[in-house]
Amino acid sequence: MKNKKFKTSDEFGSFLGLTALDMELIKQKKKLITKLVKARMEQGLSQAALAKLLDTKQPAIARMESGLISEVSFDFLTKVALALGISFTIKRAA
């Protein structure tokens, strides 16, 4: 299966054995991360400056922003959102 092509992320997730719930969690995290990166940039904060606000290290922010979804908890994303003054809502998918 070395050269298998996937038409959608859902198809790829299914291939990996992810459930629909797992895929929705990934989509929600990606959506929130995109919002947080945009807010950080709009506020003129570097990754290092944001890390300092969170009492963490810059590589943690870089991992979050690079899309390493599995390494980022919702607790961490919530902490980032609070530091940036961003609110978010999780809604059940239709």
N, CA, C and O atoms as a CHARMM CRD file, in Angstrom:
* protein
*
  376
    1    1 MET  N      0.82500  -1.19800   0.00000 PROA 1      0.00000
    2    1 MET  CA     0.00000   0.00000   0.00000 PROA 1      0.00000
    3    1 MET  C      0.86600   1.25900   0.00000 PROA 1      0.00000
    4    1 MET  O      0.40200   2.33700   0.37100 PROA 1      0.00000
    5    2 LYS  N      2.08800   1.12300  -0.40500 PROA 2      0.00000
    6    2 LYS  CA     3.04700   2.21000  -0.37200 PROA 2      0.00000
    7    2 LYS  C      2.58600   3.44200  -1.15500 PROA 2      0.00000
    8    2 LYS  O      2.79900   4.56600  -0.70000 PROA 2      0.00000
    9    3 ASN  N      1.97600   3.26000  -2.28900 PROA 3      0.00000
   10    3 ASN  CA     1.58900   4.38000  -3.14200 PROA 3      0.00000
   11    3 ASN  C      0.08700   4.62400  -3.17600 PROA 3      0.00000
   12    3 ASN  O     -0.41700   5.22600  -4.12400 PROA 3      0.00000
   13    4 LYS  N     -0.62300   4.17500  -2.17300 PROA 4      0.00000
   14    4 LYS  CA    -2.07800   4.35900  -2.13900 PROA 4      0.00000
   15    4 LYS  C     -2.40600   5.84200  -2.08100 PROA 4      0.00000
   16    4 LYS  O     -1.80600   6.59100  -1.30900 PROA 4      0.00000
   17    5 LYS  N     -3.34800   6.25300  -2.89000 PROA 5      0.00000
   18    5 LYS  CA    -3.80400   7.65500  -2.92900 PROA 5      0.00000
   19    5 LYS  C     -5.16600   7.74200  -2.25400 PROA 5      0.00000
   20    5 LYS  O     -6.00900   6.85800  -2.40900 PROA 5      0.00000
   21    6 PHE  N     -5.36400   8.80700  -1.51300 PROA 6      0.00000
   22    6 PHE  CA    -6.62500   9.03500  -0.82000 PROA 6      0.00000
   23    6 PHE  C     -7.25800  10.30700  -1.36000 PROA 6      0.00000
   24    6 PHE  O     -6.58400  11.32500  -1.52300 PROA 6      0.00000
   25    7 LYS  N     -8.53700  10.24500  -1.63400 PROA 7      0.00000
   26    7 LYS  CA    -9.25100  11.39500  -2.19300 PROA 7      0.00000
   27    7 LYS  C     -9.66800  12.38900  -1.12500 PROA 7      0.00000
   28    7 LYS  O     -9.76500  13.58700  -1.39100 PROA 7      0.00000
   29    8 THR  N     -9.91500  11.89600   0.08700 PROA 8      0.00000
   30    8 THR  CA   -10.35900  12.78600   1.16900 PROA 8      0.00000
   31    8 THR  C     -9.64400  12.43200   2.46400 PROA 8      0.00000
   32    8 THR  O     -9.07800  11.34800   2.60600 PROA 8      0.00000
   33    9 SER  N     -9.68100  13.36500   3.40000 PROA 9      0.00000
   34    9 SER  CA    -9.10100  13.09000   4.71500 PROA 9      0.00000
   35    9 SER  C     -9.91200  12.01800   5.43500 PROA 9      0.00000
   36    9 SER  O     -9.35900  11.23600   6.20900 PROA 9      0.00000
   37   10 ASP  N    -11.21000  11.97700   5.18700 PROA 10     0.00000
   38   10 ASP  CA   -12.04300  10.93700   5.79400 PROA 10     0.00000
   39   10 ASP  C    -11.64000   9.55300   5.29500 PROA 10     0.00000
   40   10 ASP  O    -11.60500   8.59500   6.06700 PROA 10     0.00000
   41   11 GLU  N    -11.34000   9.45200   4.01800 PROA 11     0.00000
   42   11 GLU  CA   -10.89700   8.18300   3.44500 PROA 11     0.00000
   43   11 GLU  C     -9.57400   7.75900   4.07800 PROA 11     0.00000
   44   11 GLU  O     -9.38700   6.58700   4.40300 PROA 11     0.00000
   45   12 PHE  N     -8.66900   8.70000   4.25100 PROA 12     0.00000
   46   12 PHE  CA    -7.38300   8.41300   4.87900 PROA 12     0.00000
   47   12 PHE  C     -7.58300   7.99400   6.33400 PROA 12     0.00000
   48   12 PHE  O     -6.97100   7.03000   6.79400 PROA 12     0.00000
   49   13 GLY  N     -8.43800   8.71600   7.05400 PROA 13     0.00000
   50   13 GLY  CA    -8.71800   8.38100   8.44800 PROA 13     0.00000
   51   13 GLY  C     -9.31100   6.99800   8.58300 PROA 13     0.00000
   52   13 GLY  O     -8.95500   6.25100   9.49400 PROA 13     0.00000
   53   14 SER  N    -10.20100   6.65600   7.69500 PROA 14     0.00000
   54   14 SER  CA   -10.80400   5.32600   7.70200 PROA 14     0.00000
   55   14 SER  C     -9.73900   4.26100   7.46200 PROA 14     0.00000
   56   14 SER  O     -9.74900   3.21300   8.10700 PROA 14     0.00000
   57   15 PHE  N     -8.83000   4.52600   6.54400 PROA 15     0.00000
   58   15 PHE  CA    -7.72500   3.61600   6.26100 PROA 15     0.00000
   59   15 PHE  C     -6.87600   3.38400   7.51200 PROA 15     0.00000
   60   15 PHE  O     -6.38900   2.27900   7.74700 PROA 15     0.00000
   61   16 LEU  N     -6.70700   4.44200   8.30900 PROA 16     0.00000
   62   16 LEU  CA    -5.92800   4.33400   9.54200 PROA 16     0.00000
   63   16 LEU  C     -6.69700   3.69400  10.68400 PROA 16     0.00000
   64   16 LEU  O     -6.13200   3.41000  11.74000 PROA 16     0.00000
   65   17 GLY  N     -7.98700   3.46600  10.47100 PROA 17     0.00000
   66   17 GLY  CA    -8.80200   2.85300  11.51100 PROA 17     0.00000
   67   17 GLY  C     -9.42900   3.85500  12.46200 PROA 17     0.00000
   68   17 GLY  O     -9.88800   3.48300  13.54200 PROA 17     0.00000
   69   18 LEU  N     -9.45300   5.12000  12.07300 PROA 18     0.00000
   70   18 LEU  CA   -10.05800   6.14500  12.91600 PROA 18     0.00000
   71   18 LEU  C    -11.57200   6.11600  12.77700 PROA 18     0.00000
   72   18 LEU  O    -12.10800   5.88000  11.69500 PROA 18     0.00000
   73   19 THR  N    -12.23900   6.35500  13.87300 PROA 19     0.00000
   74   19 THR  CA   -13.70300   6.41600  13.84500 PROA 19     0.00000
   75   19 THR  C    -14.14000   7.79900  13.37300 PROA 19     0.00000
   76   19 THR  O    -13.32900   8.71900  13.26500 PROA 19     0.00000
   77   20 ALA  N    -15.42000   7.92700  13.09800 PROA 20     0.00000
   78   20 ALA  CA   -15.97200   9.22900  12.71200 PROA 20     0.00000
   79   20 ALA  C    -15.75600  10.23600  13.83800 PROA 20     0.00000
   80   20 ALA  O    -15.49700  11.41100  13.57900 PROA 20     0.00000
   81   21 LEU  N    -15.86200   9.78300  15.08000 PROA 21     0.00000
   82   21 LEU  CA   -15.63500  10.66200  16.22600 PROA 21     0.00000
   83   21 LEU  C    -14.18100  11.12800  16.29000 PROA 21     0.00000
   84   21 LEU  O    -13.90900  12.29600  16.56700 PROA 21     0.00000
   85   22 ASP  N    -13.24800  10.20600  16.03200 PROA 22     0.00000
   86   22 ASP  CA   -11.82600  10.57600  15.99400 PROA 22     0.00000
   87   22 ASP  C    -11.57300  11.63200  14.92600 PROA 22     0.00000
   88   22 ASP  O    -10.85300  12.60300  15.15700 PROA 22     0.00000
   89   23 MET  N    -12.16900  11.43400  13.76100 PROA 23     0.00000
   90   23 MET  CA   -11.97600  12.38000  12.65900 PROA 23     0.00000
   91   23 MET  C    -12.56300  13.74700  12.99300 PROA 23     0.00000
   92   23 MET  O    -11.97200  14.77500  12.66000 PROA 23     0.00000
   93   24 GLU  N    -13.71700  13.76500  13.64700 PROA 24     0.00000
   94   24 GLU  CA   -14.32800  15.03700  14.03100 PROA 24     0.00000
   95   24 GLU  C    -13.46000  15.75800  15.05600 PROA 24     0.00000
   96   24 GLU  O    -13.31800  16.97900  14.99500 PROA 24     0.00000
   97   25 LEU  N    -12.88400  15.02000  15.98900 PROA 25     0.00000
   98   25 LEU  CA   -11.98400  15.62100  16.98100 PROA 25     0.00000
   99   25 LEU  C    -10.79700  16.27900  16.29200 PROA 25     0.00000
  100   25 LEU  O    -10.41300  17.39600  16.63900 PROA 25     0.00000
  101   26 ILE  N    -10.22400  15.59900  15.32900 PROA 26     0.00000
  102   26 ILE  CA    -9.09200  16.15400  14.57900 PROA 26     0.00000
  103   26 ILE  C     -9.50900  17.42700  13.84100 PROA 26     0.00000
  104   26 ILE  O     -8.78000  18.41900  13.84800 PROA 26     0.00000
  105   27 LYS  N    -10.66900  17.39600  13.21100 PROA 27     0.00000
  106   27 LYS  CA   -11.15300  18.57500  12.47400 PROA 27     0.00000
  107   27 LYS  C    -11.38000  19.76000  13.41300 PROA 27     0.00000
  108   27 LYS  O    -11.03400  20.89300  13.08000 PROA 27     0.00000
  109   28 GLN  N    -11.95900  19.49900  14.58300 PROA 28     0.00000
  110   28 GLN  CA   -12.21500  20.56900  15.54300 PROA 28     0.00000
  111   28 GLN  C    -10.90400  21.16300  16.07100 PROA 28     0.00000
  112   28 GLN  O    -10.78200  22.38000  16.21100 PROA 28     0.00000
  113   29 LYS  N     -9.93400  20.30600  16.36000 PROA 29     0.00000
  114   29 LYS  CA    -8.63600  20.79600  16.82000 PROA 29     0.00000
  115   29 LYS  C     -7.96800  21.65800  15.74700 PROA 29     0.00000
  116   29 LYS  O     -7.44100  22.73200  16.04000 PROA 29     0.00000
  117   30 LYS  N     -7.99400  21.17500  14.49700 PROA 30     0.00000
  118   30 LYS  CA    -7.37700  21.93900  13.40800 PROA 30     0.00000
  119   30 LYS  C     -8.03800  23.30500  13.25200 PROA 30     0.00000
  120   30 LYS  O     -7.36400  24.31500  13.04800 PROA 30     0.00000
  121   31 LYS  N     -9.35400  23.32000  13.35100 PROA 31     0.00000
  122   31 LYS  CA   -10.10500  24.57500  13.22700 PROA 31     0.00000
  123   31 LYS  C     -9.70600  25.55100  14.33300 PROA 31     0.00000
  124   31 LYS  O     -9.49300  26.73600  14.07600 PROA 31     0.00000
  125   32 LEU  N     -9.60500  25.04900  15.55400 PROA 32     0.00000
  126   32 LEU  CA    -9.22900  25.89600  16.68200 PROA 32     0.00000
  127   32 LEU  C     -7.78700  26.37100  16.55200 PROA 32     0.00000
  128   32 LEU  O     -7.50000  27.53900  16.81800 PROA 32     0.00000
  129   33 ILE  N     -6.89100  25.50500  16.15600 PROA 33     0.00000
  130   33 ILE  CA    -5.48600  25.88900  15.99500 PROA 33     0.00000
  131   33 ILE  C     -5.35800  27.00000  14.95800 PROA 33     0.00000
  132   33 ILE  O     -4.60800  27.95500  15.16300 PROA 33     0.00000
  133   34 THR  N     -6.07500  26.88600  13.86000 PROA 34     0.00000
  134   34 THR  CA    -6.04500  27.92800  12.82900 PROA 34     0.00000
  135   34 THR  C     -6.47500  29.27100  13.41500 PROA 34     0.00000
  136   34 THR  O     -5.86400  30.30300  13.13500 PROA 34     0.00000
  137   35 LYS  N     -7.52100  29.25000  14.22200 PROA 35     0.00000
  138   35 LYS  CA    -8.02000  30.47100  14.86000 PROA 35     0.00000
  139   35 LYS  C     -6.98100  31.05200  15.83700 PROA 35     0.00000
  140   35 LYS  O     -6.79900  32.26700  15.90700 PROA 35     0.00000
  141   36 LEU  N     -6.31400  30.17900  16.57800 PROA 36     0.00000
  142   36 LEU  CA    -5.32600  30.63300  17.55600 PROA 36     0.00000
  143   36 LEU  C     -4.08200  31.21400  16.88700 PROA 36     0.00000
  144   36 LEU  O     -3.54500  32.22400  17.34300 PROA 36     0.00000
  145   37 VAL  N     -3.63200  30.58900  15.82200 PROA 37     0.00000
  146   37 VAL  CA    -2.46600  31.10700  15.08800 PROA 37     0.00000
  147   37 VAL  C     -2.78500  32.49400  14.53100 PROA 37     0.00000
  148   37 VAL  O     -1.97300  33.41400  14.62900 PROA 37     0.00000
  149   38 LYS  N     -3.97300  32.63200  13.94800 PROA 38     0.00000
  150   38 LYS  CA    -4.38800  33.92800  13.39600 PROA 38     0.00000
  151   38 LYS  C     -4.42500  34.98700  14.49500 PROA 38     0.00000
  152   38 LYS  O     -3.95800  36.10700  14.28800 PROA 38     0.00000
  153   39 ALA  N     -4.97000  34.64900  15.65100 PROA 39     0.00000
  154   39 ALA  CA    -5.05200  35.59900  16.76400 PROA 39     0.00000
  155   39 ALA  C     -3.66200  35.99100  17.25400 PROA 39     0.00000
  156   39 ALA  O     -3.40500  37.16300  17.52800 PROA 39     0.00000
  157   40 ARG  N     -2.76700  35.00900  17.36400 PROA 40     0.00000
  158   40 ARG  CA    -1.39500  35.30900  17.81200 PROA 40     0.00000
  159   40 ARG  C     -0.74200  36.30100  16.86200 PROA 40     0.00000
  160   40 ARG  O     -0.12500  37.27500  17.29400 PROA 40     0.00000
  161   41 MET  N     -0.88100  36.05100  15.58500 PROA 41     0.00000
  162   41 MET  CA    -0.25600  36.93200  14.58700 PROA 41     0.00000
  163   41 MET  C     -0.88600  38.31700  14.60200 PROA 41     0.00000
  164   41 MET  O     -0.18200  39.32400  14.52600 PROA 41     0.00000
  165   42 GLU  N     -2.21400  38.37100  14.70000 PROA 42     0.00000
  166   42 GLU  CA    -2.89700  39.67000  14.73700 PROA 42     0.00000
  167   42 GLU  C     -2.48700  40.48600  15.95700 PROA 42     0.00000
  168   42 GLU  O     -2.46600  41.71500  15.90700 PROA 42     0.00000
  169   43 GLN  N     -2.16300  39.80700  17.04700 PROA 43     0.00000
  170   43 GLN  CA    -1.74200  40.49100  18.27200 PROA 43     0.00000
  171   43 GLN  C     -0.24900  40.81200  18.26600 PROA 43     0.00000
  172   43 GLN  O      0.26600  41.40200  19.21500 PROA 43     0.00000
  173   44 GLY  N      0.44000  40.42400  17.19900 PROA 44     0.00000
  174   44 GLY  CA     1.85700  40.73400  17.05700 PROA 44     0.00000
  175   44 GLY  C      2.74800  39.97600  18.02700 PROA 44     0.00000
  176   44 GLY  O      3.83300  40.44100  18.37600 PROA 44     0.00000
  177   45 LEU  N      2.29100  38.81200  18.45900 PROA 45     0.00000
  178   45 LEU  CA     3.08200  38.01000  19.39100 PROA 45     0.00000
  179   45 LEU  C      3.90500  36.97400  18.63800 PROA 45     0.00000
  180   45 LEU  O      3.41800  36.33900  17.70300 PROA 45     0.00000
  181   46 SER  N      5.13800  36.81400  19.05000 PROA 46     0.00000
  182   46 SER  CA     5.94300  35.72400  18.51500 PROA 46     0.00000
  183   46 SER  C      5.55200  34.44000  19.23200 PROA 46     0.00000
  184   46 SER  O      4.86500  34.47200  20.25400 PROA 46     0.00000
  185   47 GLN  N      5.99000  33.32100  18.69500 PROA 47     0.00000
  186   47 GLN  CA     5.74900  32.05300  19.38800 PROA 47     0.00000
  187   47 GLN  C      6.40500  32.08000  20.76600 PROA 47     0.00000
  188   47 GLN  O      5.83200  31.57900  21.73300 PROA 47     0.00000
  189   48 ALA  N      7.58300  32.65000  20.86100 PROA 48     0.00000
  190   48 ALA  CA     8.29900  32.72200  22.14000 PROA 48     0.00000
  191   48 ALA  C      7.53500  33.58500  23.14800 PROA 48     0.00000
  192   48 ALA  O      7.45000  33.23800  24.32700 PROA 48     0.00000
  193   49 ALA  N      6.98500  34.69900  22.68700 PROA 49     0.00000
  194   49 ALA  CA     6.23400  35.58300  23.58400 PROA 49     0.00000
  195   49 ALA  C      4.97000  34.89100  24.09200 PROA 49     0.00000
  196   49 ALA  O      4.62300  35.01300  25.26700 PROA 49     0.00000
  197   50 LEU  N      4.28500  34.16800  23.21500 PROA 50     0.00000
  198   50 LEU  CA     3.09700  33.42800  23.63100 PROA 50     0.00000
  199   50 LEU  C      3.48300  32.32900  24.61900 PROA 50     0.00000
  200   50 LEU  O      2.79600  32.11100  25.61700 PROA 50     0.00000
  201   51 ALA  N      4.57300  31.64900  24.33700 PROA 51     0.00000
  202   51 ALA  CA     5.04100  30.59400  25.24300 PROA 51     0.00000
  203   51 ALA  C      5.31500  31.15900  26.63500 PROA 51     0.00000
  204   51 ALA  O      5.00000  30.52900  27.64500 PROA 51     0.00000
  205   52 LYS  N      5.89900  32.33900  26.67600 PROA 52     0.00000
  206   52 LYS  CA     6.19800  32.97100  27.96700 PROA 52     0.00000
  207   52 LYS  C      4.90400  33.26100  28.73200 PROA 52     0.00000
  208   52 LYS  O      4.84500  33.05900  29.94400 PROA 52     0.00000
  209   53 LEU  N      3.87600  33.73000  28.03600 PROA 53     0.00000
  210   53 LEU  CA     2.57600  33.98000  28.67700 PROA 53     0.00000
  211   53 LEU  C      1.99200  32.70200  29.27900 PROA 53     0.00000
  212   53 LEU  O      1.29000  32.74500  30.28900 PROA 53     0.00000
  213   54 LEU  N      2.29000  31.57400  28.64900 PROA 54     0.00000
  214   54 LEU  CA     1.74500  30.28800  29.06400 PROA 54     0.00000
  215   54 LEU  C      2.65500  29.53200  30.01900 PROA 54     0.00000
  216   54 LEU  O      2.30700  28.45100  30.49500 PROA 54     0.00000
  217   55 ASP  N      3.82000  30.10200  30.29700 PROA 55     0.00000
  218   55 ASP  CA     4.81900  29.43500  31.13500 PROA 55     0.00000
  219   55 ASP  C      5.20000  28.07900  30.53600 PROA 55     0.00000
  220   55 ASP  O      5.25100  27.06400  31.23000 PROA 55     0.00000
  221   56 THR  N      5.46500  28.09500  29.23100 PROA 56     0.00000
  222   56 THR  CA     5.90500  26.90400  28.52200 PROA 56     0.00000
  223   56 THR  C      7.05900  27.30400  27.61300 PROA 56     0.00000
  224   56 THR  O      7.55400  28.42800  27.69200 PROA 56     0.00000
  225   57 LYS  N      7.47800  26.40900  26.77300 PROA 57     0.00000
  226   57 LYS  CA     8.60100  26.67900  25.86500 PROA 57     0.00000
  227   57 LYS  C      8.07300  26.89400  24.43400 PROA 57     0.00000
  228   57 LYS  O      7.01700  26.38300  24.06100 PROA 57     0.00000
  229   58 GLN  N      8.82700  27.65300  23.65900 PROA 58     0.00000
  230   58 GLN  CA     8.45000  27.96800  22.28000 PROA 58     0.00000
  231   58 GLN  C      8.21200  26.72600  21.43100 PROA 58     0.00000
  232   58 GLN  O      7.29700  26.73900  20.60700 PROA 58     0.00000
  233   59 PRO  N      8.99000  25.64600  21.58800 PROA 59     0.00000
  234   59 PRO  CA     8.71600  24.46300  20.75800 PROA 59     0.00000
  235   59 PRO  C      7.30600  23.88600  20.95100 PROA 59     0.00000
  236   59 PRO  O      6.76300  23.27400  20.03100 PROA 59     0.00000
  237   60 ALA  N      6.71800  24.07200  22.11900 PROA 60     0.00000
  238   60 ALA  CA     5.34000  23.60400  22.34200 PROA 60     0.00000
  239   60 ALA  C      4.37400  24.36900  21.44800 PROA 60     0.00000
  240   60 ALA  O      3.42600  23.79300  20.91300 PROA 60     0.00000
  241   61 ILE  N      4.61500  25.66300  21.28900 PROA 61     0.00000
  242   61 ILE  CA     3.77200  26.48400  20.40700 PROA 61     0.00000
  243   61 ILE  C      4.00900  26.08000  18.95300 PROA 61     0.00000
  244   61 ILE  O      3.06400  25.97000  18.17100 PROA 61     0.00000
  245   62 ALA  N      5.27600  25.86100  18.59600 PROA 62     0.00000
  246   62 ALA  CA     5.59800  25.45000  17.22300 PROA 62     0.00000
  247   62 ALA  C      4.94300  24.12100  16.88400 PROA 62     0.00000
  248   62 ALA  O      4.41900  23.96300  15.78200 PROA 62     0.00000
  249   63 ARG  N      4.95800  23.15400  17.81200 PROA 63     0.00000
  250   63 ARG  CA     4.30300  21.86000  17.56300 PROA 63     0.00000
  251   63 ARG  C      2.80800  22.04800  17.32800 PROA 63     0.00000
  252   63 ARG  O      2.23000  21.45600  16.41600 PROA 63     0.00000
  253   64 MET  N      2.19300  22.87900  18.16400 PROA 64     0.00000
  254   64 MET  CA     0.76300  23.14500  18.00900 PROA 64     0.00000
  255   64 MET  C      0.49000  23.74800  16.63100 PROA 64     0.00000
  256   64 MET  O     -0.40900  23.29900  15.92000 PROA 64     0.00000
  257   65 GLU  N      1.25600  24.75200  16.26400 PROA 65     0.00000
  258   65 GLU  CA     1.01100  25.46900  15.01900 PROA 65     0.00000
  259   65 GLU  C      1.37300  24.65800  13.78300 PROA 65     0.00000
  260   65 GLU  O      0.85700  24.92300  12.69800 PROA 65     0.00000
  261   66 SER  N      2.25400  23.67500  13.93300 PROA 66     0.00000
  262   66 SER  CA     2.65900  22.87200  12.78000 PROA 66     0.00000
  263   66 SER  C      1.65000  21.78700  12.44700 PROA 66     0.00000
  264   66 SER  O      1.77000  21.11000  11.42600 PROA 66     0.00000
  265   67 GLY  N      0.64900  21.62300  13.31500 PROA 67     0.00000
  266   67 GLY  CA    -0.40500  20.66400  13.01900 PROA 67     0.00000
  267   67 GLY  C     -0.18800  19.28100  13.58000 PROA 67     0.00000
  268   67 GLY  O     -0.82300  18.32700  13.12900 PROA 67     0.00000
  269   68 LEU  N      0.69600  19.14500  14.55700 PROA 68     0.00000
  270   68 LEU  CA     0.89000  17.84500  15.20000 PROA 68     0.00000
  271   68 LEU  C     -0.26100  17.62300  16.17700 PROA 68     0.00000
  272   68 LEU  O     -0.08600  17.66700  17.39500 PROA 68     0.00000
  273   69 ILE  N     -1.42900  17.38600  15.61500 PROA 69     0.00000
  274   69 ILE  CA    -2.67600  17.32200  16.36500 PROA 69     0.00000
  275   69 ILE  C     -2.61400  16.33600  17.52200 PROA 69     0.00000
  276   69 ILE  O     -3.09000  16.63300  18.61700 PROA 69     0.00000
  277   70 SER  N     -2.03700  15.18000  17.29200 PROA 70     0.00000
  278   70 SER  CA    -2.03200  14.14800  18.32900 PROA 70     0.00000
  279   70 SER  C     -1.21500  14.55200  19.55300 PROA 70     0.00000
  280   70 SER  O     -1.40000  13.99200  20.63400 PROA 70     0.00000
  281   71 GLU  N     -0.32500  15.50900  19.39100 PROA 71     0.00000
  282   71 GLU  CA     0.51600  15.94900  20.50100 PROA 71     0.00000
  283   71 GLU  C     -0.04900  17.16700  21.23500 PROA 71     0.00000
  284   71 GLU  O      0.58400  17.68100  22.15700 PROA 71     0.00000
  285   72 VAL  N     -1.22100  17.62300  20.83800 PROA 72     0.00000
  286   72 VAL  CA    -1.81500  18.82100  21.42600 PROA 72     0.00000
  287   72 VAL  C     -3.13300  18.46400  22.09900 PROA 72     0.00000
  288   72 VAL  O     -4.04900  17.95600  21.45300 PROA 72     0.00000
  289   73 SER  N     -3.22700  18.72800  23.38400 PROA 73     0.00000
  290   73 SER  CA    -4.46700  18.43300  24.10400 PROA 73     0.00000
  291   73 SER  C     -5.42900  19.62000  24.01800 PROA 73     0.00000
  292   73 SER  O     -5.02200  20.75300  23.76000 PROA 73     0.00000
  293   74 PHE  N     -6.70100  19.33400  24.23900 PROA 74     0.00000
  294   74 PHE  CA    -7.66900  20.42500  24.28400 PROA 74     0.00000
  295   74 PHE  C     -7.39500  21.32900  25.48000 PROA 74     0.00000
  296   74 PHE  O     -7.66800  22.52800  25.42500 PROA 74     0.00000
  297   75 ASP  N     -6.86000  20.76800  26.55500 PROA 75     0.00000
  298   75 ASP  CA    -6.49200  21.61000  27.70000 PROA 75     0.00000
  299   75 ASP  C     -5.46000  22.65500  27.28900 PROA 75     0.00000
  300   75 ASP  O     -5.57300  23.82400  27.65600 PROA 75     0.00000
  301   76 PHE  N     -4.44900  22.23000  26.52300 PROA 76     0.00000
  302   76 PHE  CA    -3.41900  23.16500  26.06900 PROA 76     0.00000
  303   76 PHE  C     -4.02100  24.20100  25.13400 PROA 76     0.00000
  304   76 PHE  O     -3.72600  25.39100  25.25100 PROA 76     0.00000
  305   77 LEU  N     -4.86400  23.75800  24.20800 PROA 77     0.00000
  306   77 LEU  CA    -5.50000  24.69900  23.27800 PROA 77     0.00000
  307   77 LEU  C     -6.37000  25.70400  24.02100 PROA 77     0.00000
  308   77 LEU  O     -6.41200  26.88100  23.66300 PROA 77     0.00000
  309   78 THR  N     -7.05900  25.23900  25.05000 PROA 78     0.00000
  310   78 THR  CA    -7.89100  26.14100  25.85900 PROA 78     0.00000
  311   78 THR  C     -7.02500  27.15400  26.58700 PROA 78     0.00000
  312   78 THR  O     -7.38100  28.32900  26.67500 PROA 78     0.00000
  313   79 LYS  N     -5.89600  26.70900  27.10700 PROA 79     0.00000
  314   79 LYS  CA    -4.96500  27.60600  27.79700 PROA 79     0.00000
  315   79 LYS  C     -4.44600  28.68300  26.83200 PROA 79     0.00000
  316   79 LYS  O     -4.35500  29.85500  27.19600 PROA 79     0.00000
  317   80 VAL  N     -4.11400  28.28100  25.62300 PROA 80     0.00000
  318   80 VAL  CA    -3.65800  29.24100  24.60500 PROA 80     0.00000
  319   80 VAL  C     -4.77300  30.23300  24.29500 PROA 80     0.00000
  320   80 VAL  O     -4.53700  31.44000  24.22800 PROA 80     0.00000
  321   81 ALA  N     -5.97600  29.72700  24.10900 PROA 81     0.00000
  322   81 ALA  CA    -7.12000  30.60000  23.80900 PROA 81     0.00000
  323   81 ALA  C     -7.32900  31.62100  24.92100 PROA 81     0.00000
  324   81 ALA  O     -7.54600  32.80100  24.64900 PROA 81     0.00000
  325   82 LEU  N     -7.26600  31.17300  26.16300 PROA 82     0.00000
  326   82 LEU  CA    -7.44000  32.09500  27.29400 PROA 82     0.00000
  327   82 LEU  C     -6.35100  33.16200  27.31100 PROA 82     0.00000
  328   82 LEU  O     -6.63000  34.33500  27.55700 PROA 82     0.00000
  329   83 ALA  N     -5.12200  32.75900  27.05100 PROA 83     0.00000
  330   83 ALA  CA    -4.00700  33.72400  27.03800 PROA 83     0.00000
  331   83 ALA  C     -4.17200  34.75700  25.93100 PROA 83     0.00000
  332   83 ALA  O     -3.75700  35.90700  26.08200 PROA 83     0.00000
  333   84 LEU  N     -4.77600  34.34800  24.82000 PROA 84     0.00000
  334   84 LEU  CA    -4.97300  35.25400  23.69100 PROA 84     0.00000
  335   84 LEU  C     -6.30400  36.00700  23.75600 PROA 84     0.00000
  336   84 LEU  O     -6.57800  36.86200  22.91300 PROA 84     0.00000
  337   85 GLY  N     -7.12600  35.68900  24.75400 PROA 85     0.00000
  338   85 GLY  CA    -8.42800  36.34500  24.87100 PROA 85     0.00000
  339   85 GLY  C     -9.41400  35.87200  23.81700 PROA 85     0.00000
  340   85 GLY  O    -10.27200  36.63900  23.38000 PROA 85     0.00000
  341   86 ILE  N     -9.29800  34.62100  23.40700 PROA 86     0.00000
  342   86 ILE  CA   -10.13600  34.04700  22.35600 PROA 86     0.00000
  343   86 ILE  C    -11.13300  33.08200  22.98300 PROA 86     0.00000
  344   86 ILE  O    -10.77600  32.28000  23.84600 PROA 86     0.00000
  345   87 SER  N    -12.37500  33.16500  22.54600 PROA 87     0.00000
  346   87 SER  CA   -13.36800  32.18800  22.99100 PROA 87     0.00000
  347   87 SER  C    -13.67800  31.25000  21.82900 PROA 87     0.00000
  348   87 SER  O    -13.49200  31.59600  20.66200 PROA 87     0.00000
  349   88 PHE  N    -14.15100  30.06900  22.17100 PROA 88     0.00000
  350   88 PHE  CA   -14.54100  29.12500  21.13000 PROA 88     0.00000
  351   88 PHE  C    -15.68000  28.25400  21.64100 PROA 88     0.00000
  352   88 PHE  O    -15.88200  28.09400  22.84500 PROA 88     0.00000
  353   89 THR  N    -16.41100  27.70100  20.69000 PROA 89     0.00000
  354   89 THR  CA   -17.54700  26.83700  21.01100 PROA 89     0.00000
  355   89 THR  C    -17.38900  25.54300  20.21700 PROA 89     0.00000
  356   89 THR  O    -17.02400  25.54900  19.04100 PROA 89     0.00000
  357   90 ILE  N    -17.67000  24.45800  20.88300 PROA 90     0.00000
  358   90 ILE  CA   -17.67600  23.16000  20.20200 PROA 90     0.00000
  359   90 ILE  C    -19.12600  22.77500  20.01100 PROA 90     0.00000
  360   90 ILE  O    -19.89800  22.68400  20.96500 PROA 90     0.00000
  361   91 LYS  N    -19.47500  22.55200  18.76700 PROA 91     0.00000
  362   91 LYS  CA   -20.85800  22.19100  18.44100 PROA 91     0.00000
  363   91 LYS  C    -20.88200  20.79400  17.85700 PROA 91     0.00000
  364   91 LYS  O    -19.94800  20.36600  17.18000 PROA 91     0.00000
  365   92 ARG  N    -21.95600  20.10200  18.13000 PROA 92     0.00000
  366   92 ARG  CA   -22.15100  18.79300  17.54900 PROA 92     0.00000
  367   92 ARG  C    -22.27400  18.93800  16.03100 PROA 92     0.00000
  368   92 ARG  O    -23.01000  19.79000  15.53200 PROA 92     0.00000
  369   93 ALA  N    -21.55500  18.10700  15.32400 PROA 93     0.00000
  370   93 ALA  CA   -21.61300  18.15700  13.86300 PROA 93     0.00000
  371   93 ALA  C    -22.97200  17.71400  13.37500 PROA 93     0.00000
  372   93 ALA  O    -23.61300  16.85300  13.97700 PROA 93     0.00000
  373   94 ALA  N    -23.40300  18.30300  12.29000 PROA 94     0.00000
  374   94 ALA  CA   -24.72100  17.97900  11.72800 PROA 94     0.00000
  375   94 ALA  C    -24.74700  16.62200  11.08400 PROA 94     0.00000
  376   94 ALA  O    -25.78200  16.20400  10.56600 PROA 94     0.00000
